[in-house]
Amino acid sequence: MSRPEAPGLLRRYVQGARPKTLPASVVPVAVGTGVAAAAGHPVLWRAALAGVVALSLQVGTNYANDYSDGVRGTDEARVGPVRLVASGLASPAAVKRAALASFALAAVAGVVLAAVVSWWLLAVGAAAIAAGWLYTGGPRPYGYAGLGEVFVFVFFGLVATVGTAYVQLDRLAGPEWLVAVAPGLLAVALLVVNNLRDIAGDAASGKRTLAVRIGAPATRALYAGCLVGTFGVVVAVGAWYRPWALLGLLAAPLALGPARAVLSGSEGAELIGVLGRTGRLQLVIAVLITVGLVL
């Protein structure tokens, strides 16, 4: 039986960027822009640059994760999206260059924003790049210590949402901190289901993710808790800040399928579809909340 033909160069790098996870970078930028619009001061070109920063950081982190896990040998039993190094589709050096190029693009866009807003943003950007690399890179990767969810919540929730609003408003308005919790929880949900899928392989390779540490039942509950918490934040934003933000509750039916799959015991390759549906849920909630904030 012949082996399937390897994807072309562009397609393999697109797959290696893990597109199903990329809504985690788009959602906080959209919601942060909604906060700026609610305050009457959206600056779309700055929002676009913030989007470049967030998306490039995530792609860079995904490539860096691919590289670091690949050279450590912890991706060999992976059942999820393609891993370039572990599968032999790209050399470690090539994937490392792709990660560094993505981080460089984020840095360039970040420097432009810092030049027109505030130079202290460079420190935030440097911290985000370092966090992206050290997730699975360096001598003591914190992703192997069960702290990946903290990084995701902070940088793809609080920092990305609040930062997007800040670069457009030139100030901290206040409501963006509450609003930012929703993208943060959704980004955590994405990582939780990813790590739930990989519990067996991660445990065997010594990668002590939070899912490995607390076990599958608690991880499944954590995923459901993230979704419930997200809609709780939507209610809080609607009650305290903008009633139209309650439009986000219309996305609740989209949460039922993935939550049911996770809580019913789906595992391994069965969770790949849950990853995609969680990403779609992120995007729909982002659109609805953003529209609600603008209204």
N, C-alpha and C positions, 0 to 999 in steps of 0.2 A: 504494500500500500504506500503510495507516494506521500511525502510530507507536503503540507499546504505551503503555497508560495509566500515568502516573507513580504510584508507590505513595503511600499516604496518609501524612500527616505522621508519625504514630507509627512506622509501618513503615519509613519512610525513615531515621529516626534510629536505629532498632534496627539496620538494615542498616549504617548509617554507623558504628556502634559496633564493627563487625566481630566478630560473635559467635563465629566459628570460632576466633578468637585468644584468647578470654576464659578458656579453661582455664588459660592461663599465670598468671592471677591467683588462681584457685581452688586449684590444685594445691599451691603452697607453704604456703598457710594450712592445708590439710588435713594435710599432712605435718608441719608445725610443731606442730599440735595433737596428732598422733600421738606426737611426741617428749615433749610435756607429759604425755600420758596414760601413756607408758612410765615417766615419773618419778613418776607417781602424783598429779599436781596439775593436771589439766585444768580450765580455767575457761571454760565454753562461751560465756558472754556476752562475754567478752573475745575469744575466738576469732571470734565473730560480728562484733565491731567490727573486728578485724583483717581479716576478709573484706571488710567494707565499704570499708575503706581501700584494700586491694589492688585490688578490682574497680573502684572509682571512679577510682583512679589510672590503671588501664589504659584504661578508657573515655575518661577525660580525655585521655590521651596519644594515643589513636586519633583523637579529634576534633581535637586540636591538630595532629596530623600531617595530617589532612584539610584543615584550614584553611591551614596553612603551605604545604603542597605545592600546594594549590589556588591561592593568591594568587601563588605563584611560577610556576605554569604547568607544574609537573613531573608532574602527574597526568593530563595530557591523553591520553596513549597507554596508560594503565593497562588491564590485562586482568583484574584480580582483583576483589575485592569492591567494591561501589558506593562512589564517592567523591562526597560531597554537593556540595562546591564545584565540582569539575571538571565534574560532570555537570549542574550548574545546578539540582539538586534543593533546594538551600538556599543562602542568601546567605552570603558569608564572615563577616559580622557575626554571623549567627545561629549558625553552627557554632562561632565563637569563644566566644560566650556559653555554648554547650553544653559546651565544654571547660572553661571557667572554673567553671561550675556543678558539673561532675563533680569538679574539683579542690577546690572549696569543700566538697563533701560529704565527700571524703576528709579534708580538714583538720578538719572538725567531729568526725568519728569519731576522728581522731588526737588531738585535744585531750582528748577524754574519756579515752582510754587513757593519755595522758601525765599527766592529773590523778590517776589512781589508781595509776600505776606509777612513772613518772619523767619529769620535765619535759624531760630531755635528748632524749627521743623526738621533741620538736618539731623539733629540728635535723635528725634523720633524715627526718622527714616533709617538711620544707621542701626538703631536698636531692632527695628523690624527685619532688616537684612540679616543681622547677626542671629536673631531668633530663628529665621527661616533656615539658615545654614546649620545651626547647632541643634535643630530638632532631631536629626539623626546623624549629624556630623560632629567632628571634634572628638576629643578623648572621652567625654562623658555626656553623650547625647541625652537631653532631657526627655525626648520622646520614649526612650527606653526605660525611663524611670517613672512613667505614668503621668507625666505633666503636660502631655500634648494638648489635652483639652483646655488647660489654662492658657496656653499660648494662643490657641484658636479663638477662645472667647475674648481675650484681651486685644489681639491684633486684628482679627477679622470681625470683631463686634465693636468694642469700645473705641479703639484707635481709629479704625477705618470710618466708622459712622461719625464720630465726633470730629475727627480730622477733616472729613469732607465738608461738614457744616462750617467748621472754623475757617477753612481757606476761602469760603465764599462770603462769610459774614464778617471776617476779620475780628471776631470776638467769640466768646463762649456764651451761647444763649441760655443754656440750662436744660431745656427739654430734651436736647439730643442725647443726654446721658441715659435717660429712661428709655427713649426710643431705641438706643443702641443695644439694649439688652436683647431685643428680639432677633436681630441679625446674629448676635453672638451665640444665642442658644441654638439657632438653626445651624450655624457653622459647627457647633459642638455635636449636634445630632448627626451631621454628615460624617464627622470623624468617628463618632461612637459606633455607627453601623459599619463603617470601614474596619474598625478594629475588632468588632464583634465577629465579622466574617473571617478575620485572620487569627482568631485566638489560638487555634491549634498550632498553626505554623509559627506564630510569634513565640508561643511558650516553648516549642521545641528548639527554636534558635536562640533563646535567651533574651528575647525582646520583651521586657516587662511593661507592656502598655497598661493603661488603667483597666482595660477590659481583661487582660490576663490577671491582674492583681485582684480584682473584685469578683471575677467569674462571670459566666454568661448570664445567669438569672438577674443579677444586679445590673449588668450592662444593658440588658433588655429594658429593665425598669427605668434606667437612666435615659435611654432613648425616648421612651414615652414621656418621661418627665420633662425633657427638653421641649417636646412638642406642646405639651399642656402649658408649660411655662411661657412659651412664645405667645400663645393665645391669651394667656393671662396678662402679659405685657400689652397686647393690643387693646384689651379692655381698659387697662390702666391709662394708656395714652388717650384713648377715646374719652374717658371720664374726666381726666385732669387737664388735657391739653387741646386736642382737636377731636370733637365728636365724630367727624367723618372718618377718622382713622379706624373706626369700628368696621369699615368696609373689609378690613383684613380678616374678619371672622368668616367672610364668604369662602375663604380658602380651607375652612375646617374639613369639608368632605374629602379634600385631597390628602388629608393627614390620616384618614381612617385606614386606607389600604396598607400603606407602609407600617403603620403602628400595629395593625392586626398581624401582618406578616412577621414582624419582629417578636411580638408577644406570644405568637403561636409556636415559636420555636424554629423558624426558618434559619438555616445556617449555610455556610460555605457559599457555593456559587448561587444559591437561591437569593442571597442578599445583594447580589450585583444589581438586580432590578430595583431593589429598595433604595439603593444609593442613587439611582437615576430619578426615582420618584421623589426622593427627599430633595434633590436639587430642583426639580420642577416646583415643588411646594415652596421652596425658598423664593424662587422667582415670582410666583403668583402672589405670595404674601407681600413681597417687596413692591410690586406694582400697585396692589390695592392700598397698602399703607401710604405709599408715596402720593397716590391720587387723593387719598383722604387728607393728607397733610396739606396738599396744595389747595383743596377745596375749603 
